[in-house]
Structures are given as C-alpha cells and as structure tokens.
C-alpha cells in the first residue's frame, strides 16, 4: 500500500501552505462557472489548514492557454466563488511568480487565502521547468497536492515543487490513493469491472491490468461493437475501430486464459442516426445494416444487474451508451441506479462516468467518485502517477 504523507502529518501553525488544487472548471460564454464541483472538492483541505493556524496559497490551471496570457482564462470567477464558499475574502493575484506575487505572499497572515493566477500562462509549468518550480516553491513552507486530476502529469506545480518543499497529499488526493490502491492491491471479491466509452485502444492497458485481479468485465459503450465485430457478429453502421479487431480478439482470448468472464451486450437500442429525433428500436445481438447501436438493451441491462448482484467491489469507467442524449441514456442510468442501491464498494473512474452519476444525483450513493478521468485510468493501468510518487513517504 502506498503510504504517503498527508496534510494531517504536519504542524500547520504559522505556516504558509502552498496547495495545488484543480480549479479547471467549466465556464459559459459570460465566464460564469457552470459547475463548481472541483472548487467544493478542495474546501476540506483549505479549511483544515486555516483551522490549524496556517495560511493558504492556492494554485491551479484553467483551460489550455499554452503559455500565453488569455484574459478569458483568468481565475477571477474561481476567486469569487471561493470567497463565497469560504465566507472570506480570497485575494487573486495577477500572476503566479514575480516580485508582485512575492510581496503579496510575504504580507500573508494566518487565516488568509491567496489564489495565484493561472499556472499555464507560463509555458514553464507544463515543461516542469526547475527554476519555475523553485520560484513557486519559494512562496510556501509546505506543499500540498490536492489536484488528483493532474497527478498523471509531471508538471512544475505537481512534481517540480516537491524537490524544494516538504510535500504531502490533501484530503482529496489521499482518498483517491486509498481507493485505487485498494482496487490494485486487495479488492474484496467478487470484483467486477464495467468498461464503456468509445475506444478499445484507449483501455487496452486497463484490460491487461484488470484481468490480473477481476472476476468479470462487463463491456458496454461503442467499444462493445469492436468486440462483437471481432466475433463475426453484425454491428450495422455502429461506431467501430475496424483496425482494432485483432486486438479485441486477443483481449477475449486472454480473458479465457485467465479465467475472467468477459460479458458483451446481447441486445441493443439502435437508431437510424445520432440525433434527438432519430427513429429508435430495440434489436437482438445482431444489428441490422444501416442502423447504429447507441445503448445496451433491456436483456443486457438485466444480465449486467444479475452479475452485479453478487459483487463486493465494482469499478466503472466509461458510460455504457451515448448517455449525452436522453434517448440513449437508459443503460447508463439503470446501471447507475442499481449500483446506488448496492452494498458493494463502488469506485467511479472520473470523466464521463462521473458526469453521468452527477447528472443523476447519485454521487452520494457511490463509495468513491474519482475527480480525475485520465489519472484514474492510468492508476488502474498500474502506472506510477508522477504527482503521487513525488509526495513524501510516511
């Protein structure tokens, strides 16, 4: 089990705590925040530092400014929302390094919160430039990483700063490590994975790694059509990775060798086009020519539920249908509701799956919803996440 230091392991009184948060929130065209989940997720760590007598210097990226100052990607809306949520003034600075920043930070008192400007206005951030990392580190006494969504990147603010400061996880990252380590090291059996999404190629390493410790893998989403086609089953005009049929075949073969039950859909919701006004119907295993598979059918939902009934641990990465359109969201909705009532440990692997669970208002019914799509996928693949590896060991 990874034993990394947490913010709990430090005396925070009078200390300036530099926290890497993930405030990469969605904005509308008037620059209003449309979903503040990521900001709220950082609050427990921020409040803990303040309650412990420390001051907080927050840093984050927003969007992809690619090393240039982009007015529409300033962190002003984030500072405003943080001020409201913390019920205290959060001072946003106009940069994240430089003399003005140093001056503002040197005047900081216990209980104060400062937000640095978008880290990615500097190309040195994503390049993990050591002098940029050192300058960021000079602002704090302790570094805390609470941005799991960026832990799979070795950037200056996630990996570089740890070379200059004592480094620990915040509560969010600590929880992510705890759940994913449990999945990798000793999941309670039966352990079932649900894999959806569009591409087999995106999840090839996840398949390989999961097969070492899961009992069953349920496959939905567009990637199911590549698997079905590799078995000679007609998939009509469904989305397909036609160059990955051999890969799908070898995954199925590998599952047989490792005694992993790999379950494909036995019926589908199909349509004549991908649109809200499409004509839809339910068909069996074979999809007729000219029709597109866009969700799992009733029998598949029942079959998946039957298998999930006995699970002690479930990890879910990728919706099982084109859930963005209501017509094709039933499979994802049914599986989500079923898991919400389950006694199993349920870990939702970020990204679209997390969005689907949130849309359904079922987030409180899952054991853990990851805040990082890419990071959670890489963790499941057994990769070392640079932002986690760089933290001090207990």
N, C-alpha and C positions, 0 to 999 in steps of 0.2 A: 504493500500500500504506500502511495506517495505521502510522505509526511513533510509538508511544507509549513513554514511559519505563517501564522495568521496575525491580523492586526491585534488580536487579543493578547499576543505574546509580548507586547511592548508597553512600557510605561509612556503614556502619551502626554503627561502633564507638561505644559510649556513647550511642547514640540510642534514644529511645523511639518504637517503630514502632506506629502505630495501624492495625490490619488489619481491614477489613470482610470477614468470612467469611460463608458461607452454612451455618449450622448448623440450618436448618429441617428437622429430621429427623423421621421418623415415630415416634410413641410408642404403646405399648399402654396399656390402662386402668390398669396399675400404674405408669405413667410410665417403663417401660423402653424404651430405644431399640431399635427392631426392625431398623433398617438404618443403619449408621454411615458409609456411602459418602461422604457430604458432609463429615463430620469428617475422615476419612482424606485426602480430596482437598486439605484445607488444610494438611496437615502439611509438605509440601516447603517451602512459603513460610515457615512458622513456624520450622522448623529452620534454614533459610538465614539468617534474621535472628539467631537465637540463636548460630549458628556464627560470624556476622560481628561478634559482640560487642555486639549490641543487646538491648533488652528488648521484650517484646511485649504490646500491649494489644489484645485481641480484642473485636470487637463483632458482633452478629448479631440477627436477629429469629427468632421461633419462633411459628408459627401466626398467628392473626388476633385478637389481643386488643383491637384497635380503641381504643387509647389508654387502656385500663384495666389495672390490675394483676390478672392472673389466675394464681392460685397454681399451677395445673396447667400453665402455660406458662412457668414459670421455667426458667432454663438450667442448673439443678443437674445433671440427668443428663448434659448436654453437658460440663460441667466435670469430672465424674467420669470420663467416657470419655476426654477429652483427657489427664487426668492419667495414666491407664493407658497410652495410646498414646505419650505423650511421655516416660513414665517419670520424671515430675517433677510436683511439686505445682502445680496450676493454681488460683489463688485466684479464686473467683467473688464479685463484689461484688453488693450488694443493689439497685443502681441503675446507670444509665449516665451520670448527671450529678449535680451537687450536691457539697456540701462533703466528705462522706464519701468520695466517689469521688476527688476531687482529692487528699485526704490520702493515700489508699492508693497513688495513682499517683506522688505526689511521693516516696514511700519506695521506689519500684521500683529494682532494681539490674540491671545487665546479666545476662542469663540467666534473668530472672524472666518469668513469664507470668501475666497477669491477664485474666479474662473479665468483661466488663461484663454487666449484666442486660439482658434482652430490650428492644431498642430501641423496639419498638412498644407498650410500656407507656405511651409518651408519644405523644400524637396529633401532636405537632410533627414526629416522624420522617417520616411519610408526607406531611405537608404541606410538607416541605422548609423548615421554619422557620429563617431565618438565624441567630437568636440561639441556637437549639438546636444547629445545625450548628457554630457558633462555639465553644460550650461543649464539644462532643465533640472538636473540633479542638485545643482548648487542652490536651488530655491527651497529645498526641504531638508529635514533631518532624518526622515523615514520615508520610504517609498512603499505605496500600497497599490497593487494591481487589482482592480475590481471590474475590468473590462474583458470578460471571457470571450466576447465576440471577436476580439483582435489578438487573442493569445496564440493563434496559429501563425502570426506574423512576427518576425524578428525585427521590430522597428525600434527607433530610439526610445520611444516612450513606454515600450513593453519589455524590451530586453536590454537595450543600451544603458539605461539609467541604473539598472541593478548592479552595474560594475562600480558605481560610485556611492551607493547608499545601502543601508540595511533594507532588505526587500521582503515583503510579506503579501499574503493574499487578503483581499477584502472578503466580506461575508458571501458575496455573490460567487466569486471565483472559488472560494472554499467549498461551497455547496456543490458547484459543478464538478470539482475534483472528486469530492466524496462519492457522488452518484456514478460518475463514469468509471472511477476506479473499481467500484463495487461490481459494475457490469463486466469489467475486464477480468478482475481477479477471482471473485467467487459469487456469481449470481445465484440466487436461490432458484432451484429447478422445480418444475419445468420452466425453461427460459425460452420465450418466443419473440422473434423479431418481425416487425411489419415493415416492409420496404416498398415505397412507392416512388412517385416522381417520374421524370421523363426518360432518363437515360441509364442503361445498364452500365455504360462506360464510366459514369460518374461514381458508381457504387461498387466497382469491381473489387477494390481492396477491402471494402466493408464486408462484402460477401465472404471473401477469403478468411478474414479475421473472425467474423461471427461464427463461421462453420466450426471453429475450434471449440466453441462453448455453448451454442444454442441447440435446442432440440428441434425447433421448427422455424421456418421462414415463410411468412405469408407475403405473396407478391401482388401488388396492385399498381395502379397508375399506368402511364404509357409504356413503361419498361416491360410490363407483362406481355405486350404484343410481340416484342422481340423474342421473348422466351417461347411463346406459343408458336410463333412462326418457325422457330428453330426445331420444333417438334412436328412440323408439317401441318399445323392447324391454320386454316384460313383466317386472316385478320382484316380482310376488306381493305379499306383505304386508311386504316388506323396509322397513327404515328409509329414509325419503325426505324430502328438503326439497322438497316439491311447489311451493313458491313460488320455487324457485331453478332451475327447468328452463330458463328463458331464459338465465340466467347460465351454466349448464353448456353450453348450445348455443353461446353466444358464445365461451366458452373453447375449445371444439372448433374453431370457425371460425377463431379467432385462431391456434391451433396450425397449422392448414392453411396459413394465410397466411405464417406464419413458418417453415414447413417443419420443424416439430417433430413427431416421431412420438408421438402420444398413444395409449397402449395400454390398452384396457379388458379386464376379465375375459371369457373365452369359456366358462367353466363355473363352477359354484358348489357349495359344500356348503350344503344348505338343511335347515331343521328346522321342525317344527310349532309349536315355542315356544322361547323363550330360557331353557333350563334344562338342568341336567346330565343329566336323564333324558329329554330330548327324543328323538323319532324323527328320525334324520337320513338323508339320502341325497345322492348327487351328481347334479346335473342339468346340462343344456347351458346355452346362453346365456340362454334364456327361463326365468324362474322361475314355476312354476305358481301360480295363485291359492291363497291360504291358507297358503303356505309362505314362510319368511323366509330370505333369503340371509345367511349368517353367516361365510363364509370363501371364499377362492378355491379352485377345483377343481384336479384333477391336471393338466389340459391347460394351464390358466393358469399354474400353477407352472412347468411345462416351458417354456412360451413366455417367461415372465419370465427364467428361467435362461438360455435361449438368447440373449436380448438382452443380459443382464448379462455374458455370457461375454467379450464384446469390450470391456467398459468399462475406461476408465483412471481415471475419477473417478465415485464414486457418493455421492449424498446421500439419506438416508432419513428421512422424517418422517411418522410415523403407521403403526401396525400394519395389515396387510392383511386381518385378520379379527378376530373378537371373541376375542382371544387369552387373555383372563382366564379363559375356560372351556376346559378341555383339548380338548374335542370340536371346538373351532373355532380351535385354535391352530396347526394343521398348516402353513398357508400362511406365516404369520409365521416359524415355526420353520425351514421349508425354505429360505426366502429368506435368513434369518439365517445358517444353516449354509453356504449357498452362498457368501455374501459373506465369511464367515470364512476360506474357502479361496481367496479371490480375491487377485490381485496388485494390484488397483485401490486407489486411495486411497479409503477408506470413512469417510464422516462421518455419524454418527448424531445426529439432531436432538433430543436430550433427551426429557423427558416419558415417555409410554407406550412409545415405541420403545426408549428407553434401558432402561426397566424390563424389557421383553421380552428384550433382549440379556443383561442381567444375570441374569435368571432362567435363561437357557440356559447361563450361564457362559462366554459368548463375548466378554466385554468386552476381553480382551487380544488378540483376533484382529482388532479393528477399528482403523483408524488413529486415529480420534478419536470419543469419545462426549461429546456436549455435556452440561454439567451444568445447562443452563437450557432448559426447554421453550419458554416464551413468548419468552425472549430470543433463542433460536436462530431461532425463527420470524420474529421482527422483523428479525433480522440478514439472513436470506435474502430478506426483503421489500425489503431495501435501505434500511431505516430507520436513522437515526442513533440509537445507544443512548446515552442521557444519561450513564450511568455510565462508558462508554468514552470518549466525546467529552470529558468533563471532565478526563481524565488529562493530565499534561504531555506535550507533544510532545518527541521526542528532539532 
